[in-house]
């Protein structure tokens, strides 16, 4: 991480003073650590005589046992030692341990080492190579006095070429191996110095190794050296700490974190050694806790970013980064649209070349997309917040406009919300939510609904709240679903949405799904919705399907079958796999009701293919698919598959509530029948108990209510002769099951599920009993064995 060697470490100094582009000598936390270790094996160097602290990172050996915090980068060091290329290049931002790694490499490279810190010599080719020559002579003749000749000022390229030529000529035929280290090469800003370094790198003397460390792109012919296999290079990805190294660093500084918090810190820092160390210091001091997590605004981290990154920016560059900090990804056109400029692409290229924590976005290196390091972005966002809330809103609105124009609706929605553009937010959510949901991102849709909150009513608001109600219903949260439905129904339902659907049609769509007043009203609501939905509306398939459900509840299998076939065709054309799979399961239900198991089989197979091929295993719509498949497998005698499908259906039982009563009840009844076929009466009892809860809220569900009573009577006649098992878990207990293997405590689980600690403890005790476990650890093992989490 350090970018300069301490003279106490090397035992050498140089008379040269920095000119041209002066930089204060840096003595970072890692240098202090190295000094504390007493490393002194670098044989000769040119370093500052009196190192000074650069930046605002307070480092004191008295405040922390820094020596104990040093983590030897064994893996990357071994790679360097195994390299046979004559040029070794380390390029990374400040704080990635370049100097520290070079020092460790120099200790083990097996050759005399000449070390020159480029920020401590004049930015002039003859001064540079004079310093190099002095360091080389000292390395080859240790212990002899060294009186270097002062470099002349005002040299030109010819003088640099001459100096390089003389150096090569002197040592080319000697056969003496030398490791020449040039640290902080970014300090060489003059064209002549950079040109002379490039010239030397092209023909390093035989037996020599030229090791270069820089924060910025090196001024050497990298591409040519790669082709010639003469270059070994390490970048930020190579120099970033691994998760194990990060954990070791925290432990050596006396910081113990849970696995989850360590992972969060590792993700935030991206393995940046300086940031990990500063985070450890902040945690050690108590400034960072679980309630106050580490961030780019932490005082030490902010000071480090300011001194090592932000202070080196021009006013224009800093303004660009601050105002684009609202963006998770950066590209020239987007940035220009947000800040109102025309040169962002060129500036981003320049900033990335300078290794200022601006990197290519994942998978977008060839397309001009960049991103800021998370910690830098947090610091920039803090600067932006200090400017003006109104300006920030304008920036978000501009970003929303650009993203909408380029077809990225999820990001356009986020920026519209943050910019306070309620009309655009509502319009885009209604346009995008269906496709986002069917793509497997139901949490994204839920996030949009929660963002809607209690905003002032607008023409789109009742429709959005109606959809929010259905999202909560799909997530098994009936109380929220009913509350949002009541709010939607209290608002005016006149108006037409941008996609052509009327608000009244969306309200009818909501009522049909909730099925509060039986099959006839459900059908009437679905038909009313169809009358107001646009011809291309993605919700037409659901309403045609709902008409079929109403006929099924009334026992009219022929009409139900016709509606399901039509709905399946519509769902397939708009590529809604969750709905298509559900409708196929309904077609299988009709065939099974008629006793035609052979006709049901292809419907079930197709439905399973759709559900398991996409990310829909955890969708409410998949419960009936799995339950029907379990019953069909048990019917044909494949008990192993029946158990597996029943297990998949059981995992979804917490989502089956009275908020979407018809399909929820269907799935529970099919699962109960499968359990009976598997001779699991306790599983059937638990499932039917949940079914009774739905019927208490929605009693008018036609033939399903009769089927539930029949199954209840059948199960009641079975004498319990089998032990309690996982299938007997209640829906409330099943909600708790996936959280038991996590690091969460009972109170934290309670907060996650909106229940009390006492309730969590009660449910956990019941789970332990049903799984035959005596402790949480034992229950977790059983949960994993059964595939319940």
KAUR-V394746 format. One record per backbone hydrogen bond with DSSP energy under -0.5 kcal/mol. CO is the residue of the C=O (numbers start at 1). NH is the residue of the N-H. Records with the same first field share a line. If there is no record, write none. Layout:
CO->NH ; NH
This chain:
1->95
2->99
6->9 ; 10
7->11 ; 12
19->21 ; 123
28->32
29->33
30->34
31->35
32->36
33->37
34->38 ; 39
35->38
44->115
45->47
46->117
47->14
56->58
57->59
60->63 ; 64
64->66
65->68
66->69
67->70
70->72
72->74
73->77
74->78
75->79
76->80
77->81
78->82
79->83
80->83
86->210
87->232
88->212
89->91 ; 234
90->214
93->96
95->274
97->101
98->102
99->103
100->104
101->105
102->106
103->107
104->108
105->108 ; 109
112->114 ; 179
113->44 ; 115
114->181
115->46
116->118 ; 183
117->120
118->121
119->23
122->124
124->128
125->129
126->130
127->131
128->132
129->133
130->134
131->135
132->136
133->137
134->138
135->139
136->140
137->141
139->142
141->144
156->160
157->161
158->162
159->163
160->164
161->165
162->166
163->167
164->168
165->169
166->170
167->171
168->172
171->174 ; 175
177->112
178->180 ; 209
179->114 ; 181
180->182 ; 211
181->116 ; 183
182->213
183->118
184->187
185->188
187->189
190->194
191->195
192->196
193->197
194->198
195->199
196->200
197->201
198->202
199->203
200->203
201->204
205->208
209->180 ; 211
210->88 ; 212
211->182
212->90
213->185
214->92
218->220
220->222
221->225
222->226
223->227
224->228
225->230 ; 231
226->229
230->87
232->89
234->91
235->238 ; 239
236->240
242->246
243->247
244->248
245->249
246->250
247->251
248->252
249->253
250->255
251->254
254->256
255->257
258->262
259->263
260->264
261->265
262->266
263->267
264->268
265->269
266->270 ; 271
269->272
271->241 ; 273
272->276
273->277
274->278
275->279
276->280
277->281
278->282
279->283
280->284
281->285
282->286 ; 287 ; 288
283->286
292->289
295->298
298->302
299->303
300->304
301->305
302->306
303->307
304->308
305->309 ; 310
306->311
309->312
310->313
314->318
315->319
316->320
317->321
318->322
319->323
320->324
322->325
324->327
330->370
331->335
332->336
333->337
334->338
335->339
336->340 ; 341
343->347
344->348
345->349
346->350
347->351
348->352
349->353
350->354
351->356
352->355
353->217
357->359 ; 373
359->371
361->364
364->367 ; 369
365->368
369->361
370->330
371->359
373->377
374->378
375->379
376->380
377->381
378->382
379->383
380->384
381->385
382->386
383->387
384->387 ; 388
388->392
389->393
390->394
391->395
392->396
393->397
394->398
395->399
396->400
397->401
398->402
399->403
400->404
401->405
402->406
403->408
404->407
407->409
408->412
409->413
410->414
411->415
412->416
413->417
414->418
415->419
416->421
417->420
420->422
421->425
422->426
423->427
424->428
425->429
426->430
427->431
428->432
429->433
432->436
433->437
434->438
435->439
436->441
437->440
441->444 ; 445
442->446
443->447
444->448
445->449
446->450
447->451
448->452
449->453
452->455
458->461 ; 462
460->464
461->465
462->466
463->467
464->468
465->469
466->470
467->471
468->472
469->473
470->474
471->475
472->477
473->476
477->481
478->482
479->483
480->484
481->485
482->486
483->487
484->488
485->489
486->490
487->490 ; 491
488->491
495->503
497->500
501->497
502->506
503->507
504->508
505->509
506->510
507->511
508->512
509->513
510->514
511->515
517->521
518->522
519->523
520->524
521->525
522->526
523->527
524->528
525->529
526->530
527->531
528->532
529->532 ; 533
532->502
534->537
537->540
539->543
540->544
541->545
542->546
543->547
544->548
545->549
546->550
547->551
548->552
549->553
550->554
551->556
552->555
553->703
555->557
556->560
557->561
558->562
559->563
560->564
561->565
562->566
563->567
564->568
565->569
566->570
567->571
568->572
569->573
570->574
571->576
572->575
575->577
576->580
577->581
578->582
579->583
580->584
581->585
582->586
583->587
584->588
585->589
586->590
587->591
588->592
589->593
590->594
591->596
592->595
595->597
596->600
597->601
598->602
599->603
600->604
601->605
602->606
603->607
604->608
605->609
606->610
607->611
608->612
609->613
610->614
611->616
614->616
616->619
619->622
620->623
621->625
622->626
623->627
624->628
625->629
626->630
627->631
628->632
629->633
630->634
631->635
632->636
633->638
634->637
637->639
638->642
639->643
640->644
641->645
642->646
643->647
644->648
645->649
646->650
647->651
648->652
649->652
650->653
652->655
653->656
655->657
657->660
658->661
660->664
661->665
662->666
663->667
664->668
665->669
666->670
667->671
668->672
669->673
670->674
671->675
672->676
673->677
674->678
675->680
676->679
680->684
681->685
682->686
683->687
684->688
685->689
686->690
687->691
688->692
689->693
690->694
691->695
692->696
693->697
694->697 ; 698
699->701
701->704
702->705 ; 706
703->707
704->708
705->709
706->710
707->711
708->712
709->713
710->714
711->715
712->716
713->717
714->717
715->718
717->719
725->728
726->729
730->734
731->735
732->736
733->737
734->738
736->739 ; 740
737->740 ; 741
739->742
745->749
746->750
747->751
748->752
749->753
750->754 ; 755
756->760
757->761
758->762
759->763
760->764
761->765
762->766
763->767
764->768
765->769
766->770
767->771
768->772 ; 773
769->772
775->779
776->780
777->781
778->782
779->783
780->784
781->785
782->786
783->787 ; 788 ; 789
784->787
